[in-house]
């Protein structure tokens, strides 16, 4: 029986009245990491668990909690003791989904306004509860972390994929080579376009920065440099979407089909089908036979109608069908030399010979179709009884060890990426998963010798035991040092230690990744996707600007450089067009929609309203043309956000410094724009007037 009495309440420290508290229900691995991340936000955190935590993955966990309550989080009395009425958010992250859902009901009854962040993978139920309860969001840690393992397994230059507004976004890591067309020509800021944004940059002698925008925008790309950027590619639309959504007329639709991407896509589909047919000889033979029989059927019907106009087309159609199925004698009434049928007496000889040819040809082609159909049925039956499995890939495949829920999800994602994969499990699997991928059920050590490990692309180890994962990874590396190793763990300190001791391994902490998503959702952020970026997790976060938000009224330049995020989508109102990679001078207002890339530290700064200081100032020297005074003032007002009147007065009293401080990237952009308008300006450090 679960404890629920007041005697089970254990205060960790004296609690003061708080109006903005967070409650974590369940102090397992995920719950402990959620507490740690919430404290990084500066939140006041209480917790409920059924018993005093025995295994602390966060060593100072108890000191991070304002209060710890021992009891059943589904019971109203326990939730009331935990000050549910004063909570901003309740995170229900126990390992039991039923408990989480029942506790969500109890919390909603006690506090109709509290935000509910629930651990659950019941997608349909979660959607229904979100509509019914309101202010409800649910995540499943296995699904959150699976994409990270799948992308790490690919091991190429693509760090992340996600989709927004029917557009595909791709995060790319690229090392500049001597032959690269960007080498020795392009400055970093020149790579930013309407469809691309630079996320990180480092020269060949320095590591990648830990935050966005921590590089010199004027630096030139040289061979050996590393650059990470995000780009957007348009997703192809179907003909139905083109015709209905965009409302083309027929001429425009024809131009789209013939000249546009749709026609190119159709050609690619046809080429793919041809390649598919070339690999399956039986299918090719069946199609040829079928087309031939159909042609003879139609052609024979026409010949009979032309020679016997008074006959019924239906009768001719069925007569040819009988001939093709070997019914020559049926059509001609048991023909013999002594008693020829009446209908054969007046028939031309060539037509009777043609009918005989139809019968012989039909017997041959229809017989082939029967044989192919029989072969297919027997093959499928033998495969079913013999438990047929796909063959093990020979090279460039992923070896997936541990086919639990995370492993099966990773396998499904790798198949979506068209990546060959082979699975290894030491225990039997459910019938639904068998035959989906090549599979070896055996001792892990013996199985590694059967998967062509030396020619594999990567080894992903995702069993439920951290130490077993490490042991298997070390064995795999010893057998194939060139193969990339990806390890699953639940403890972020274990992750950090392993990553430092074994730099060839990529270690992903499931609980740490999931906790960042749960914590961000606890503050009301809408998490759309995530990916791993240089040992840290980058979240794709959607904001709807409201009154009192720390983002309200800011320029996107201030949001990006002040909080360390990358805006990738902006929409003024829900009905207005979406802008990808929006301009820095865009100003946010109430009702706007903004999607950014951010790490946990960036989200914490946005929540607290703590911006990086503006340390640069633009000194404007002179104008080289009279019309530059007007245009220069407009540009200053747009980029810096200062009042247009102040900007015009400044341009009439040169030389003078811009009276507002800017971020370096913002100031450099202003200098470049002014230079194009024939206004001389340069950067200088901002010195705040203390008088």
HELIX and SHEET records of a PDB file:
HELIX    1   1 UNK A    6  UNK A    8  5                                   3    
HELIX    2   2 UNK A   29  UNK A   40  1                                  12    
HELIX    3   3 UNK A   61  UNK A   64  1                                   4    
HELIX    4   4 UNK A   76  UNK A   81  1                                   6    
HELIX    5   5 UNK A   84  UNK A   86  5                                   3    
HELIX    6   6 UNK A   97  UNK A  110  1                                  14    
HELIX    7   7 UNK A  123  UNK A  133  1                                  11    
HELIX    8   8 UNK A  141  UNK A  154  1                                  14    
HELIX    9   9 UNK A  188  UNK A  191  5                                   4    
HELIX   10  10 UNK A  239  UNK A  244  1                                   6    
HELIX   11  11 UNK A  250  UNK A  259  1                                  10    
HELIX   12  12 UNK A  261  UNK A  279  1                                  19    
HELIX   13  13 UNK A  281  UNK A  307  1                                  27    
HELIX   14  14 UNK A  313  UNK A  324  1                                  12    
HELIX   15  15 UNK A  328  UNK A  331  1                                   4    
HELIX   16  16 UNK A  342  UNK A  345  1                                   4    
HELIX   17  17 UNK A  349  UNK A  385  1                                  37    
HELIX   18  18 UNK A  405  UNK A  416  1                                  12    
HELIX   19  19 UNK A  444  UNK A  447  1                                   4    
HELIX   20  20 UNK A  448  UNK A  450  5                                   3    
HELIX   21  21 UNK A  453  UNK A  455  5                                   3    
HELIX   22  22 UNK A  466  UNK A  479  1                                  14    
HELIX   23  23 UNK A  492  UNK A  501  1                                  10    
HELIX   24  24 UNK A  510  UNK A  522  1                                  13    
HELIX   25  25 UNK A  556  UNK A  563  1                                   8    
HELIX   26  26 UNK A  600  UNK A  608  1                                   9    
HELIX   27  27 UNK A  628  UNK A  640  1                                  13    
HELIX   28  28 UNK A  644  UNK A  651  1                                   8    
HELIX   29  29 UNK A  664  UNK A  676  1                                  13    
SHEET    1   A 7 UNK A   9  UNK A  10  0                                        
SHEET    2   A 7 UNK A  67  UNK A  70 -1                                        
SHEET    3   A 7 UNK A  44  UNK A  49  1                                        
SHEET    4   A 7 UNK A  21  UNK A  25  1                                        
SHEET    5   A 7 UNK A  87  UNK A  92  1                                        
SHEET    6   A 7 UNK A 115  UNK A 119  1                                        
SHEET    7   A 7 UNK A 136  UNK A 139  1                                        
SHEET    1   B 4 UNK A 158  UNK A 164  0                                        
SHEET    2   B 4 UNK A 167  UNK A 175 -1                                        
SHEET    3   B 4 UNK A 226  UNK A 234 -1                                        
SHEET    4   B 4 UNK A 196  UNK A 202 -1                                        
SHEET    1   C 6 UNK A 438  UNK A 441  0                                        
SHEET    2   C 6 UNK A 421  UNK A 425  1                                        
SHEET    3   C 6 UNK A 398  UNK A 401  1                                        
SHEET    4   C 6 UNK A 458  UNK A 461  1                                        
SHEET    5   C 6 UNK A 484  UNK A 489  1                                        
SHEET    6   C 6 UNK A 505  UNK A 509  1                                        
SHEET    1   D 5 UNK A 526  UNK A 533  0                                        
SHEET    2   D 5 UNK A 536  UNK A 544 -1                                        
SHEET    3   D 5 UNK A 593  UNK A 598 -1                                        
SHEET    4   D 5 UNK A 566  UNK A 571 -1                                        
SHEET    5   D 5 UNK A 579  UNK A 580 -1                                        
SHEET    1   E 3 UNK A 656  UNK A 657  0                                        
SHEET    2   E 3 UNK A 616  UNK A 623 -1                                        
SHEET    3   E 3 UNK A 679  UNK A 685 -1                                        
END                                                                             
